């Protein structure tokens, strides 16, 4: 630290700190650079031999340091090898760290303060140049949900899934005051859910729990950020093969494609006709298991499996372009939805 003499035994740690803070493939350091930083910022005066020895010790200790070698003629006319252009190869590239930072920014689940803390930790995995690139993220608006139990909930759910145990928790909905309100029974008692947890997934910027409510035999989904007062139970979780639709276990990509809005319930075969320009959107939403038939120059029929309630909302979202063909029950529901929508807009 500036202003305080540092013991020589700290030299190797200070050199490592300098490499972490100031070096990467685009910002390489000579031994002279390192000596200058040690003197300016750490109040240490050392010679080149000490720098080289400690750099080599870091390599021997397993640190991934890169450098270049060149040969020069010294004052005695002898050849000697010069080691320069030192930098630390990191576990994450700046692009990978930026992707992780952006994923936090896009999350709709992680509370504001926890999100900022995690971004700060990610920034600490790179150097000062990366921190400069992402300095604008400190202006993240405080408009995120506030559930301080989120990370504890995730930890307990991880443990429950790993150990095959049930959990109990309360569940909330948002009120017009923009706060969580625990669900209650008709008598006003806070409702407790006994759940068999199987998997946590991230979709649409939120975490969901794929599970089974113990007294039913169907798959259920719960928003993790709306779970409160979770407890790990000693009772074993129901085998997922006893849950409808999970007789062969959990095929996660297939499950996510069939539950695009994470509604609970079984999947059914659905046929729709779409314009060809929506083929990419279909693959984005429902994955590669869909089948295309009856292609024309303008349209194509898509055969897929999905939760009917989810598909109802999806089809309404794309209603100017998408026509559901089967099943007829879904066609009738969407027709009724569209009639009600028109009626609502016609009302004065």
HUCOR-V323757 format. One record per residue. N is the residue number from 1. RES is the residue in one letter. SS is DSSP state (2 for helix, 1 for strand, 0 for the rest). D_LAST is the distance of its C-alpha to the last C-alpha in whole Angstrom. Layout:
n=N res=RES ss=SS d_last=D_LAST
n=N res=RES ss=SS d_last=D_LAST
This chain:
n=1 res=X ss=0 d_last=72
n=2 res=X ss=0 d_last=73
n=3 res=X ss=0 d_last=75
n=4 res=X ss=0 d_last=77
n=5 res=X ss=0 d_last=79
n=6 res=X ss=0 d_last=78
n=7 res=X ss=0 d_last=81
n=8 res=X ss=2 d_last=82
n=9 res=X ss=2 d_last=81
n=10 res=X ss=2 d_last=77
n=11 res=X ss=2 d_last=78
n=12 res=X ss=2 d_last=77
n=13 res=X ss=2 d_last=73
n=14 res=X ss=2 d_last=73
n=15 res=X ss=2 d_last=73
n=16 res=X ss=2 d_last=71
n=17 res=X ss=2 d_last=68
n=18 res=X ss=2 d_last=69
n=19 res=X ss=2 d_last=68
n=20 res=X ss=2 d_last=65
n=21 res=X ss=2 d_last=64
n=22 res=X ss=2 d_last=65
n=23 res=X ss=0 d_last=66
n=24 res=X ss=1 d_last=64
n=25 res=X ss=0 d_last=65
n=26 res=X ss=0 d_last=64
n=27 res=X ss=1 d_last=66
n=28 res=X ss=0 d_last=69
n=29 res=X ss=1 d_last=72
n=30 res=X ss=0 d_last=76
n=31 res=X ss=2 d_last=78
n=32 res=X ss=2 d_last=78
n=33 res=X ss=2 d_last=75
n=34 res=X ss=2 d_last=75
n=35 res=X ss=2 d_last=78
n=36 res=X ss=2 d_last=76
n=37 res=X ss=2 d_last=73
n=38 res=X ss=2 d_last=75
n=39 res=X ss=2 d_last=77
n=40 res=X ss=2 d_last=74
n=41 res=X ss=2 d_last=72
n=42 res=X ss=2 d_last=74
n=43 res=X ss=0 d_last=77
n=44 res=X ss=0 d_last=79
n=45 res=X ss=0 d_last=82
n=46 res=X ss=0 d_last=83
n=47 res=X ss=0 d_last=85
n=48 res=X ss=2 d_last=84
n=49 res=X ss=2 d_last=86
n=50 res=X ss=2 d_last=84
n=51 res=X ss=2 d_last=81
n=52 res=X ss=2 d_last=82
n=53 res=X ss=2 d_last=83
n=54 res=X ss=2 d_last=80
n=55 res=X ss=2 d_last=78
n=56 res=X ss=2 d_last=80
n=57 res=X ss=2 d_last=80
n=58 res=X ss=2 d_last=76
n=59 res=X ss=2 d_last=76
n=60 res=X ss=2 d_last=79
n=61 res=X ss=0 d_last=76
n=62 res=X ss=0 d_last=74
n=63 res=X ss=0 d_last=71
n=64 res=X ss=0 d_last=70
n=65 res=X ss=1 d_last=72
n=66 res=X ss=1 d_last=72
n=67 res=X ss=1 d_last=75
n=68 res=X ss=1 d_last=77
n=69 res=X ss=1 d_last=81
n=70 res=X ss=1 d_last=83
n=71 res=X ss=1 d_last=87
n=72 res=X ss=1 d_last=88
n=73 res=X ss=1 d_last=92
n=74 res=X ss=0 d_last=93
n=75 res=X ss=0 d_last=95
n=76 res=X ss=0 d_last=98
n=77 res=X ss=0 d_last=97
n=78 res=X ss=0 d_last=96
n=79 res=X ss=1 d_last=93
n=80 res=X ss=1 d_last=90
n=81 res=X ss=1 d_last=87
n=82 res=X ss=1 d_last=84
n=83 res=X ss=1 d_last=80
n=84 res=X ss=1 d_last=77
n=85 res=X ss=1 d_last=74
n=86 res=X ss=1 d_last=73
n=87 res=X ss=1 d_last=69
n=88 res=X ss=1 d_last=68
n=89 res=X ss=0 d_last=66
n=90 res=X ss=0 d_last=63
n=91 res=X ss=0 d_last=61
n=92 res=X ss=0 d_last=58
n=93 res=X ss=0 d_last=58
n=94 res=X ss=2 d_last=55
n=95 res=X ss=2 d_last=53
n=96 res=X ss=2 d_last=53
n=97 res=X ss=2 d_last=52
n=98 res=X ss=2 d_last=49
n=99 res=X ss=2 d_last=48
n=100 res=X ss=2 d_last=48
n=101 res=X ss=2 d_last=47
n=102 res=X ss=2 d_last=44
n=103 res=X ss=2 d_last=43
n=104 res=X ss=2 d_last=43
n=105 res=X ss=2 d_last=41
n=106 res=X ss=2 d_last=38
n=107 res=X ss=0 d_last=39
n=108 res=X ss=0 d_last=36
n=109 res=X ss=0 d_last=38
n=110 res=X ss=0 d_last=41
n=111 res=X ss=0 d_last=40
n=112 res=X ss=2 d_last=41
n=113 res=X ss=2 d_last=44
n=114 res=X ss=2 d_last=46
n=115 res=X ss=2 d_last=44
n=116 res=X ss=2 d_last=46
n=117 res=X ss=2 d_last=49
n=118 res=X ss=2 d_last=49
n=119 res=X ss=2 d_last=49
n=120 res=X ss=2 d_last=52
n=121 res=X ss=2 d_last=54
n=122 res=X ss=2 d_last=53
n=123 res=X ss=2 d_last=54
n=124 res=X ss=0 d_last=57
n=125 res=X ss=0 d_last=58
n=126 res=X ss=0 d_last=59
n=127 res=X ss=0 d_last=60
n=128 res=X ss=2 d_last=59
n=129 res=X ss=2 d_last=58
n=130 res=X ss=2 d_last=55
n=131 res=X ss=2 d_last=54
n=132 res=X ss=2 d_last=54
n=133 res=X ss=2 d_last=52
n=134 res=X ss=0 d_last=49
n=135 res=X ss=2 d_last=49
n=136 res=X ss=2 d_last=46
n=137 res=X ss=2 d_last=45
n=138 res=X ss=2 d_last=46
n=139 res=X ss=2 d_last=42
n=140 res=X ss=0 d_last=40
n=141 res=X ss=0 d_last=37
n=142 res=X ss=0 d_last=37
n=143 res=X ss=0 d_last=34
n=144 res=X ss=0 d_last=35
n=145 res=X ss=0 d_last=35
n=146 res=X ss=0 d_last=38
n=147 res=X ss=0 d_last=40
n=148 res=X ss=0 d_last=44
n=149 res=X ss=0 d_last=45
n=150 res=X ss=2 d_last=44
n=151 res=X ss=2 d_last=47
n=152 res=X ss=2 d_last=49
n=153 res=X ss=2 d_last=47
n=154 res=X ss=2 d_last=48
n=155 res=X ss=2 d_last=51
n=156 res=X ss=2 d_last=51
n=157 res=X ss=2 d_last=49
n=158 res=X ss=2 d_last=52
n=159 res=X ss=2 d_last=55
n=160 res=X ss=2 d_last=53
n=161 res=X ss=2 d_last=53
n=162 res=X ss=2 d_last=56
n=163 res=X ss=2 d_last=58
n=164 res=X ss=0 d_last=56
n=165 res=X ss=1 d_last=55
n=166 res=X ss=1 d_last=52
n=167 res=X ss=1 d_last=49
n=168 res=X ss=1 d_last=47
n=169 res=X ss=1 d_last=44
n=170 res=X ss=1 d_last=41
n=171 res=X ss=1 d_last=38
n=172 res=X ss=1 d_last=35
n=173 res=X ss=1 d_last=31
n=174 res=X ss=1 d_last=29
n=175 res=X ss=0 d_last=28
n=176 res=X ss=0 d_last=25
n=177 res=X ss=0 d_last=28
n=178 res=X ss=0 d_last=29
n=179 res=X ss=0 d_last=32
n=180 res=X ss=1 d_last=34
n=181 res=X ss=1 d_last=34
n=182 res=X ss=1 d_last=36
n=183 res=X ss=0 d_last=35
n=184 res=X ss=1 d_last=36
n=185 res=X ss=0 d_last=37
n=186 res=X ss=0 d_last=36
n=187 res=X ss=0 d_last=39
n=188 res=X ss=0 d_last=38
n=189 res=X ss=0 d_last=41
n=190 res=X ss=1 d_last=40
n=191 res=X ss=0 d_last=40
n=192 res=X ss=0 d_last=43
n=193 res=X ss=1 d_last=43
n=194 res=X ss=1 d_last=46
n=195 res=X ss=1 d_last=46
n=196 res=X ss=1 d_last=48
n=197 res=X ss=1 d_last=48
n=198 res=X ss=1 d_last=49
n=199 res=X ss=1 d_last=47
n=200 res=X ss=1 d_last=45
n=201 res=X ss=1 d_last=43
n=202 res=X ss=1 d_last=41
n=203 res=X ss=1 d_last=38
n=204 res=X ss=0 d_last=35
n=205 res=X ss=0 d_last=37
n=206 res=X ss=1 d_last=37
n=207 res=X ss=1 d_last=40
n=208 res=X ss=1 d_last=40
n=209 res=X ss=1 d_last=42
n=210 res=X ss=1 d_last=43
n=211 res=X ss=1 d_last=44
n=212 res=X ss=1 d_last=45
n=213 res=X ss=1 d_last=44
n=214 res=X ss=0 d_last=47
n=215 res=X ss=0 d_last=46
n=216 res=X ss=0 d_last=44
n=217 res=X ss=0 d_last=45
n=218 res=X ss=0 d_last=43
n=219 res=X ss=1 d_last=42
n=220 res=X ss=1 d_last=40
n=221 res=X ss=1 d_last=38
n=222 res=X ss=1 d_last=38
n=223 res=X ss=1 d_last=37
n=224 res=X ss=2 d_last=40
n=225 res=X ss=2 d_last=39
n=226 res=X ss=2 d_last=37
n=227 res=X ss=1 d_last=40
n=228 res=X ss=1 d_last=42
n=229 res=X ss=1 d_last=46
n=230 res=X ss=1 d_last=47
n=231 res=X ss=1 d_last=50
n=232 res=X ss=1 d_last=53
n=233 res=X ss=1 d_last=54
n=234 res=X ss=1 d_last=58
n=235 res=X ss=1 d_last=56
n=236 res=X ss=1 d_last=56
n=237 res=X ss=0 d_last=53
n=238 res=X ss=0 d_last=53
n=239 res=X ss=0 d_last=54
n=240 res=X ss=2 d_last=51
n=241 res=X ss=2 d_last=53
n=242 res=X ss=2 d_last=52
n=243 res=X ss=0 d_last=48
n=244 res=X ss=0 d_last=46
n=245 res=X ss=0 d_last=46
n=246 res=X ss=0 d_last=48
n=247 res=X ss=0 d_last=51
n=248 res=X ss=0 d_last=53
n=249 res=X ss=0 d_last=52
n=250 res=X ss=0 d_last=49
n=251 res=X ss=0 d_last=49
n=252 res=X ss=2 d_last=47
n=253 res=X ss=2 d_last=46
n=254 res=X ss=2 d_last=45
n=255 res=X ss=2 d_last=43
n=256 res=X ss=2 d_last=41
n=257 res=X ss=2 d_last=40
n=258 res=X ss=2 d_last=39
n=259 res=X ss=0 d_last=37
n=260 res=X ss=0 d_last=35
n=261 res=X ss=0 d_last=32
n=262 res=X ss=0 d_last=35
n=263 res=X ss=0 d_last=33
n=264 res=X ss=0 d_last=36
n=265 res=X ss=0 d_last=37
n=266 res=X ss=0 d_last=39
n=267 res=X ss=1 d_last=39
n=268 res=X ss=1 d_last=39
n=269 res=X ss=1 d_last=40
n=270 res=X ss=1 d_last=37
n=271 res=X ss=1 d_last=37
n=272 res=X ss=1 d_last=34
n=273 res=X ss=1 d_last=34
n=274 res=X ss=1 d_last=34
n=275 res=X ss=1 d_last=34
n=276 res=X ss=2 d_last=38
n=277 res=X ss=2 d_last=37
n=278 res=X ss=2 d_last=35
n=279 res=X ss=2 d_last=38
n=280 res=X ss=2 d_last=39
n=281 res=X ss=2 d_last=36
n=282 res=X ss=2 d_last=37
n=283 res=X ss=2 d_last=40
n=284 res=X ss=2 d_last=39
n=285 res=X ss=2 d_last=37
n=286 res=X ss=2 d_last=39
n=287 res=X ss=0 d_last=42
n=288 res=X ss=0 d_last=45
n=289 res=X ss=0 d_last=45
n=290 res=X ss=0 d_last=43
n=291 res=X ss=1 d_last=44
n=292 res=X ss=1 d_last=43
n=293 res=X ss=1 d_last=44
n=294 res=X ss=0 d_last=43
n=295 res=X ss=0 d_last=43
n=296 res=X ss=0 d_last=42
n=297 res=X ss=0 d_last=42
n=298 res=X ss=0 d_last=38
n=299 res=X ss=1 d_last=37
n=300 res=X ss=1 d_last=39
n=301 res=X ss=1 d_last=39
n=302 res=X ss=1 d_last=39
n=303 res=X ss=1 d_last=40
n=304 res=X ss=1 d_last=40
n=305 res=X ss=1 d_last=40
n=306 res=X ss=1 d_last=37
n=307 res=X ss=1 d_last=35
n=308 res=X ss=2 d_last=32
n=309 res=X ss=2 d_last=30
n=310 res=X ss=2 d_last=31
n=311 res=X ss=2 d_last=31
n=312 res=X ss=2 d_last=27
n=313 res=X ss=2 d_last=26
n=314 res=X ss=2 d_last=28
n=315 res=X ss=2 d_last=27
n=316 res=X ss=2 d_last=23
n=317 res=X ss=2 d_last=24
n=318 res=X ss=0 d_last=26
n=319 res=X ss=0 d_last=24
n=320 res=X ss=0 d_last=24
n=321 res=X ss=0 d_last=28
n=322 res=X ss=0 d_last=29
n=323 res=X ss=1 d_last=29
n=324 res=X ss=1 d_last=31
n=325 res=X ss=1 d_last=33
n=326 res=X ss=1 d_last=35
n=327 res=X ss=0 d_last=35
n=328 res=X ss=2 d_last=32
n=329 res=X ss=2 d_last=31
n=330 res=X ss=2 d_last=29
n=331 res=X ss=2 d_last=28
n=332 res=X ss=2 d_last=26
n=333 res=X ss=2 d_last=25
n=334 res=X ss=2 d_last=24
n=335 res=X ss=2 d_last=22
n=336 res=X ss=2 d_last=20
n=337 res=X ss=2 d_last=19
n=338 res=X ss=2 d_last=18
n=339 res=X ss=2 d_last=16
n=340 res=X ss=2 d_last=14
n=341 res=X ss=2 d_last=13
n=342 res=X ss=2 d_last=12
n=343 res=X ss=2 d_last=10
n=344 res=X ss=2 d_last=9
n=345 res=X ss=2 d_last=8
n=346 res=X ss=2 d_last=6
n=347 res=X ss=0 d_last=4
n=348 res=X ss=0 d_last=0
